[in-house]
Amino acid sequence: MANADNRGKAAGQPAVDLIVAGGGVMGLWTALLAARQGLSVHLAERRAIGAGASGGVLGALMPHLPDRWNAKKAFQFAALVSLEAEIAALEAETGLSAGYRRSGRLIPLPKPHNRAIALGHAQDALSVWTTPGRTFAFKVLDASPVAGWPAEAAMASGLVHDHLAARLAPRALLAALRAALMRLPNVTIREGVGFRSLDPATAVARFDDGTSLAFGHCVLAAGVETFALLAPLAPPLARPVGSAVKGQAALLLAPVDPALPVIFADGLYIVPHEDGLVAIGSTSENSFADPFGTDGLLDALIAKARQMAPVLADAPVVERWAGLRPKAVGREPMVGRHPDHPTVSLMTGGFKVSFGLAHELARAVLGEIKGGTLGVPPSFTVAAHFEEAGRV
């Protein structure tokens, strides 16, 4: 455990500049960027780093379609592009691999009208999927660049080859972020200790083990648990500001080239990783009896994947995974300063996009904490989610 040195704190100053609640991808990026800026950081995780939804197996980094371009899509595009360099720097710093590869994505087109729509998207990408010196293609092909990936029967009208999409290994990235934090003397990481209560007025956090800590600012980034931490601080709302969506996924062992593009078809992702592992996911369940159990819904997803990619037909399942993902009421990430409590910020609600956006969302939140503007799409702000939930 790295420990913050507070011996130089004057009387009346907080014991730590920044408390981060949550050891998932949102919390780890926030803690790391803050510590790099010289802030003393205390990260508290109720269970263990990556114990929540961030500790899954899928790792697909999929862009929004390039049509009907807006601020949300532009923010995600910029984040997906910048993530490559961020991860390269993290890997160089720690000596650990995050399992990142800009492998692209294949989208089967089963019907003629799917192809017609895709051809329009290909034109859209030429103007919006572009950075200085580089444009990411959205190509419509008659056949896959690799036979059987996906199955020919799935692409009667061809397929799309998206060159922007990428993948990473979620647990490997979390391990690299944790290792980077452990190298810094101004960071404390406490696992197995969660928040019991938070008093924004006095800027004091109280933990499950009976300890408390004064802070300059607190970022709530605890995934689904963030909504419960936020509830005492939120204004009266007509409905909850967020909910848990269960996801199930699996890892298969198969002789698949890790450089192959991700397959995306009708909600199914097939993601080649290193060491012969292929991830299959994910379900989206709004109601469930067992939050962390796998069942027939995952069996059906695996069967669908075997049909979509024949090379997986006899591939053994080496892991079945289930977890709860945080979905904010506005269906977008919920980030930035709490409108009623200036010492508290949010980093949650990413649902399916957290891994691609977390580094840029963390940078934006920290910029706002330091007195700047938040710089995220308006629909991402905490106030926008409160409005969506309906202030009473």
Helices and strands as residue ranges (DSSP letters): E 16-21, H 25-36, E 41-45, G 53-55, E 60-61, H 71-94, E 105-108, H 112-128, E 130-131, E 134-135, E 138-141, G 152-154, E 159-162, E 166-167, H 170-182, E 187-191, E 195-199, E 204-207, E 212-220, H 225-230, G 231-233, E 242-253, E 262-265, E 268-272, E 277-281, H 296-308, G 310-312, E 317-328, E 334-338, E 341-348, H 354-369, G 378-380, H 382-389
